[in-house]
Amino acid sequence: MLTRLQNYRFDWKLSLFTLFLMPVLISLGFWQLDREQEKLALQALYESRQSAATEDLSSINYDDDLQYMPVKFKGSYDNEHSFLLDNKINAGQVGFEVLSPFNTDDGQLLIVNRGWIPQTAYRDVLPQIAKVDGEVELQGAVYVPLGEQFMLGVEENTTGWPRIIQSLNLESMFASLNSSTDTFPYTVRLAPFQPGVFVRNWPVISTSPEKHRGYAVQWFTMSAVLLFLYVFVSTKTEIKTEQDGE
């Protein structure tokens, strides 16, 4: 190996390419490891909140970490105005998540995620949303979005109800309701067997921590291969041939 390294020849183009790409590959590997730790922490938080005491929605502190916090509240659904969050898949079938406004007895307006319903055979025929009349008591978990919401389509300019949306933009949703009531800044995902709940299909994490670790190994392996190829090419012995008579 030492003898081969003595044959090193500097190639500025190859060196510049390697110096540029190597940090990128390594940083991507560490980024995937960070993502693995984030997913592990999120999973641990979710599991710990499953056994936590249910809090009254009116008594929680907004400065606390509210992710997956179990809450309860009383009030009534706004059956006339619901949102359909588009492009949601359940068991291979396309559908929507139903998000309905809910007026609590404490004078607060929040958006309740009731779960998944299938899309009809025709795009312009929206599914019927079952009404829940009268006062009900609900339990659920606060959902705090992680980062910027990803949109799979363009927001549709609809004026009727229910209204199709492409992302959870609560500010825009509350504005379309034309309500002056105090609002809760996050959605609440309903617990099982609650009045008005549909199919509950909310995976805690979309990609397992093990996959992120596997991606990290791939990036680190690519950086190692890049370094090996750089050394191999830069130290390759040139074979010269002399023709007879020269």
N, C-alpha and C positions, 0 to 999 in steps of 0.2 A: 504493500500500500504506500509506504514512504517513497519507494522508487517511482511509483506512478505519480505521486503528488509533485515530484521534482520535474515532471513534464508539463506542469501547469502553464497554460497560456491565457493571458487576459483577453477576453473578448468583450468589449464595452456594451455591445447590443445584448448579448446573452446575459451579462452581469446585471445590466439595467432591468431587463425583463424579470430576472430572478429576484432582485432586490425589491421590485414593485409587487410581484405576486406572492412572495413568501409571507410577508406580514399580513396580507389579506387572508390567506388560507389559515394562518395560525389564529388570527382574530376571530374568524368565523367559527373555528373550533371552540375557542373559549366562550364565544357568544352562545353556542349551543349548550355548553356546560352551565352557563348562567340560566338559560331557559329551563334546563332540567331542575335546577334548584328552585326556581320560581314555581314550577309545576308541583314539586314535592311540598313546598310550603303551602300552596293553595289547597292541595289535597288534604294536608294535615289540618288546615283551618276549617275546611268543610266538615271533616269528620268530627272535630271538636265541637263545632256549632250544632251538630245533630243532637248532642246530648245536653246542650245548654238550655237554661230556663227560657221560656217564651216571654218576651217583653211586650208590654202595651205599647203600641205604635206611638201614642201621644207622649210617652215618657222617655223615649230614647234621645240620646245626645248625638246631634249630627256630627260632632267632632270626633266621635268614637269610630273605630273600624266597624262598619256596619255590614261588611260582606258576609252573606249567608246567615245573618242574625235572625233567629226565629221571632216572629212578631204576631200579635193578634189585634183585631180591631173590629168594631161594629159599625154598621151603616147600611147603605143600599147601593146597588149597582145603578149606573146610568145606562139603561138598556137601549137607549136611542143612539148612542155614539160609541162605537168600538173601532179599534184599529186591527188590521190584519198584517202582521209582519211577514213579508213575502219570502219565498225560496227556503222553506224549512222542510227537511226530509225526515220521514219517520218510516222505518222498515221498507225503505226503497220507494216510498210514495211521496209525491210532492204535496205540500200543503202550506198552511199558515200557522203562526202563533197568534192567538186571540188576546189582545190587550184592551181591557175595558176600564173606563173611568169608574171610580168608586168614591162616594161621598160618605165620610165617616161621621159618626155622631158628635165628634169633637170639632167639626167644622173644617175638616181637611179634605183635600182632593188628592187622590193618588191613582196611579195606573196599576191595575192588577193583571199579571200575566196568567191567563187561565189555562194555557197549554196549547197543544197542537190539534188542528182539525184538518181533514183532507181537502184538497182543492177539487172543485167539481170538474166534470168532463169538458166544460167550456170556460175559457178564461174570463169572459165577460159575464158569466153567471157566478156570483159570489155565494159562498156557503151561508146557510142560515145559522144564526147564532142564537142558541136557546136563551130565553129571558129568565132572569131570576128576580121575582117580585118580592117586595116587602123588605123588612129589616133582617139582616143576617149577620152572623158573627163568623169571621174568617181567620184562618191561620195560614201563615206562609213564611217565606224567607226573603230577606232583602237581597236584591241583586245589584251589585255595583259593577258596571261595565269595566273591562280591562282594556285601557287604551282606546284608540279611535275605532269606531264601528266600521266594519267592512261592508260595502254595498255591492250587491250582485246585479243591480239594475238601476235604472233612472227613476227618480220619484215621479209617480204618476199624478197628473193634475186632475184629481177627482173632487167632486163637491158633495156627493151623496155619502151615505153611511150604510154599511161599514166602509172604512177607508183603507186602501192598501198603502203600506209604507215599506220602505226598503231598509231602514235603520231605526234604531231607538234614539230619536231626538226629542227628548221630553219637552224641551222649551217650545219647539214647534208644535208638538202634540197638544200641550196645554193651551197654546195660543189659538189653535183651531177650535177649541171647546168654548172659547169666549167666556171664561169663568173668572170671577174676581176672588174666588176662594183661595185660601192658603194652600200651597201645593207641596207634596212630598217629593224630594229630589231624585228618588230612585224608584224602579219598579219593584213590585213584590210578587214573587212566584208562589202560587198557591200550593199548600200542602195536599196530600192525598185526601180524598173523600170530602172535599169542601164543596159547598154549594156553588155551582157554576163551573167547576173544574172540568177540563177535557183531558186529553192524553198528556201526561207529564213526561217530557222528553228533553231534559236539559243536562247534557253531560258536563261534569265539573271541568274537565280539561279535554280539549279536542285532540291533542297529541300526547301520548304517554311519555313520562320522563325517560323511559328506556330508549324510546326512539330518538330523543334529543341526544342521549349519550352515544347512540350509534352514529348519528350524524356527525357528532364531534370527532369520533374515531375516524370517520371517512375524511374529514377536513385535515386532521393531523397526518393521516396516511398520505394524502395528496401532497402535503408540504414536504414530507420526508422523501417521497418519490421525486419531487421537483429538485430537492437538494442533491439527491443521488444522480439525477440526470445532468445537473449542472457540473458536478465534479467529474462525472464520466466523460462528458463532451469536452470539458476544459483540459483534461489530462490525457486525452486519447493520443496515442503515439501515431505520428504521421508516417506512412510507409512510402518511401521513395524508390522508384525503379530507374535503373540506368540502362539505356539501350546500347546494344553492342556498337562499337566503333566510335563512341563518344568519349 
